[in-house]
Amino acid sequence: MKKFLILCLTLSFANVAFAVNSYDRYGQKTGSYRQTTSGYNSYDKYGSKTGSYKKTNSGYNKYDKYGQKTGSYKKTFSGYNTYDKYGQKTGSYKTNSNGVTTQYDRYGRKVGSFKKDSSGRVTRYDEYGRKVGSYK
């Protein structure tokens, strides 16, 4: 659970609906996410299912392609906290008033950020501000 902007964050912070594609820094498609009645499914670039995200009262649970729980995301006032399958906190996402979402590791260190542009695309940056991918 160390390198992601999962669909629930993309949809929540970007106000995108139904489906989102993910791209690398060069614009090549790396995967996709589609809405289901209970949350979202994730797919690789070939369309094979890689996991799912199921809504809960407090956020989302994450499952692998076999249906095994791998972590969870719990809503906070400013974003989400992330947890591993044992319930240990692994990081957080916080969104400021400008709509920029910053990702932190379990120690509170910044590890990346996300920003939505006027077209609805969410761009992902590393901790140094370098573009590493996008979602649309």
PyMOL commands that set and color helices and strands:
alter all, ss='L'
color gray80, all
select helices_A, chain A and resi 7-14
alter helices_A, ss='H'
color red, helices_A
select strands_A, chain A and resi 19-24+29-35+39-44+49-55+59-64+69-75+79-84+89-95+101-105+110-116+122-126+131-135
alter strands_A, ss='S'
color yellow, strands_A
deselect
rebuild
show_as cartoon
